[in-house]
């Protein structure tokens, strides 16, 4: 199992700090978004430099976060400026980043509002993305989010099932699954090969912000520190042969932490819930690396 650091808990920092946080938490891999890549390039780093810095630190870049250009609409109506910039990126630019960094996994997100795109167009668009990715040896995961056009596991499964590409699956984000329509029976029934990835964060059951979107970008909690059924979800995913997992903790509180503090807490809390879910992890080790003290 690969342990991927998704840098949401250090969203206000740059690429170097993302690496520091990933190392502090003992992760094996790092995800990068197009905006972080652009900013690193603007500081004079080449793609080869960016790739080497992460690899030399022991956290090679494995995932591109996020790809929305598989659907006709990239950006939903309810989105903050940071996410608007991150979502409004062409497919060509995303694949250029993947080539430069030798990335082998893309996270596709539904960046459109409910009811704005016909289902058949979504199936065709996702299939076309997977075909392009297959030519480059890249896996594609589709992520659902309860406040936009693909609100739950069932809607993501409908697209992935009908597109039926060998290099595709569904990423199960524990926050989105729990806050949307948590269909545990469907999660168990989907063939194992389609569910190999997860992002983990927790939450309170009650809405804290004015909207569910505000909750997801301001009030997520570290794994095991909220009220969501994280362990039950992970038990199912582990039984399916989960191949990669990582934290995604967008929160005002995480923003107050240093990169090292945020990374360490992401790693420690993720380890704790994985052990409760039955994952076997060596003492003092998370993600195949010694945790830095």
N, C-alpha and C positions, 0 to 999 in steps of 0.2 A: 504494500500500500504506500503510495506517494503522499506526502504531506505538503500541501501547497499553501503558501502564505498569500492570501488575497489582501492587498494593502489598505482595505477600507478603514481599519483602526488607526492608520497613519496617513489618512487622506490629505492632510494639510502639509505633508512633507514631500520631499523629492525622492528621486530614485536611490540615491545613496542611503537615505534614511530607511527606505523600504528594505534595502538589503540588511541594514543593521537590525531592524526589527525581526526579519526572518531568521537571521542568525541567532538573535537572543532567544527566540522561541524554539530553536532546534528544528526548523523546518528543512525539508529536502529540496523544495522547489519554490519558485516565485512566479506570480502572475504579474502581467504588466498591461496597462491600458494605453491606447494611442496617445493620449495627452501627456502622460508621463514620458513616453518615448519621444514625443516632439520636444518636450522641455529638455530632456537629456541631450538630444541632438543639438539644441540651440546653445548649449554650453560647450559645444565643440567636440562632443563624443561621437564617434562613428557607430554604426550598428555593431561592428565587430568589437568595439570598446565596451559597449553596453553589455553585450553577450558575455565578454570575458570577465568583466567586473563581477557579475553575478556568479558565474561559474567558479571563479577564483575564490569567492567567499563561501563556496559550498552550497549555493542555492541557485542552480541554473534555471533560466526562465523557461517555463513549460507551457504556460497558458496565455492566450490573448483575451483580455477582458475590456471591452465588450464589442460584439458585432451585431448591428441592427439592419444592415443593408440587404438582408435576405428578403425583407418585406418592402412593399412600395412606400411605406411611411416609416421613417427612422426615429422620429421623436414624438412622444405623446404630448398632450396638452398640459398636463400637470407634471412639471419637472422643473427643478431648480437650474440655475445657469451652468453650474459645474457639470451636471449630468447632461444638459442640453449639448454642451460642447463635446462631451465624451461620446454621446450617442450619434451625433451628426457627422459621422465619418464614413467615407466611401469604402466599398468593398475592396477596391484596388489598393487603397492605402493600407488597409488591414492586412492584405496578403503580402504587400511589400514588407511590412513589419515582421510578419511571420517568416518570410524568407531571410531577412537580415539577421534575425535572432534564432533561426532554426527552431521555431515554435511548432509543436506537434499537437496542440489542442486549442480549439476556438470555443468560446462561450457565446452562443447566439442568444439574443434577448429580443422579446417582442416590444418594440418601441412605438406602438400604435395604440390608439384608444379603442375601447370596446365597440364592436359592430362596424368598424370602418373598412375592413378588408374581408372579401369573400374567402371562405375556407379553402376552396380549390386553389386560389392564388397563393395562399400560405403554404399549402402542400407543394405546389410547383416551385415556389421561391426557396423553400427549405431544401428541397431535393436538388435544385441547381447549386446551392451553396455547398452541399455535401459532395456533389460531383466535382466541383472545382477544388474543394479541399482534398478529396481522394487523390487527385492528380499530384498533389504536393505531399501526400502521406500524412494528412492531418485529420484528426478526429474532431467531430463537432457535437457539442452538447447544447441542447435547447433548454432555456430556463423560463419557468412560468412565474408570474408575479400577480398577486390578488387584486391590484388596483389598476391594471392596464388591460390590454386586449387579449392576453392569454392568462386568465386568472387562476388556473388550477392545474393539477396533474392531469385531469381528464382532457383538458383542451390541448395540453402539450402532447399527450400520448396520441391523440387523434391525428396530429400533424406528423409526428415521428413514425407512427404505425403505417400511415398511408404513403408517406414518402419512401419508407422501407429501404433505407440505405445502410450498408454494412458498417459505415464509419460514423454512425450517428447514435445519439442517446439523449437522455434527459438528465440534467443536473437537478438534484433535489436539494433545494435550500430549505433548511429546517424552519426558518422564520416564515418564508412564503407558504410553505406547506401547512404550517400550524395556523397561520392567520387567515388563510383562505378557506378552502374546503378540504380538510384533512381526511382524505379517503384512504384509510389504511388497507382496506381489502383490495382496492385497485393497485396500490403500491406493491402489495404482495404478489398480485397476479401478473404484473408486467414481466415479460421474459427477462431473465437476469442480464442478458447481454446488452440491454438497452439502458441499464442504470448502473453506472460505474463511478459516478462522481457526486460529491456533496459539498455544500458550503454550510457551515454551522454557526448559528447565533441563537440567542434566547430572547425572551421578551416577557413582559407582564401580560396577562390576559386582557385586562382593561385597556382601552384606547387612552393614550397619554397626550397625544397631539390633537390638532383639530381634524386631521384626516389620517387615513391609514398610510398614505405616502409620507406624511410628516413623521409618523411613528417609525417608518422603516429607515429614514435617513437621519433621525435624531435620537431615537430611544431604544435601539437594539441593546441587548446585554450579552455579556460573555457567556459561553456555553455553561449550562448548569446553574446560572445565577438568576434565572427567571422562573417562569411557570409553565413553559411549553414542554410537550412530551418528547424532549430531545432523545432520551435514552431509548424509548420505544421505537422511534424512527430509525435510529442508528442500529438497533438490533436487527431490523428488517434489512437494512442496507448491507450490513456486514454479512448476513446470511446469503445475500445475493452475490457476494464476492466483490464488494466495494474496492475500487482500484486507486482512487485518489480522494482526498478530503482536506478541507482547510477552513479556517475561520473567516467569516465576513461580518465584522462588527462595526457598522456605521452608528456612531453615537456621539452626542455632545460630551459625555463623560470621557470616552476614549480620546477625544480631541485634546483633553487636558493632560494626557500622559506623554512622557517622552517616547521616542520610537522604541528604545530598549524596553521600557516598562510595558508598553502596549504589546510588543512582540512576545515578551516573556509571559504576560498574562494570557494572551491568545494560546500559546503553546501549553501552558499549565492547565488551563480550564478545558481545552480540547482533550488532552490526555486523560483527565479525570472522567469525562463523560464517555470516552471510548472504553475505558476500563470497566465502567459500570455496564456498558452495553455488551461486554464480553470480548472485546478485542484484547489480544495478548501483546503487551508492550513490555520490553525489558525494563527493569528498575533503573531509574536515573537517565533513561534514554527516551527521547521523543523523536519520531520521524527519522530514526536511523543515525542520529547524531547525539553526542553528549550535549546536554543542556549547559549553556555557558553560565558560569556563576560570576 
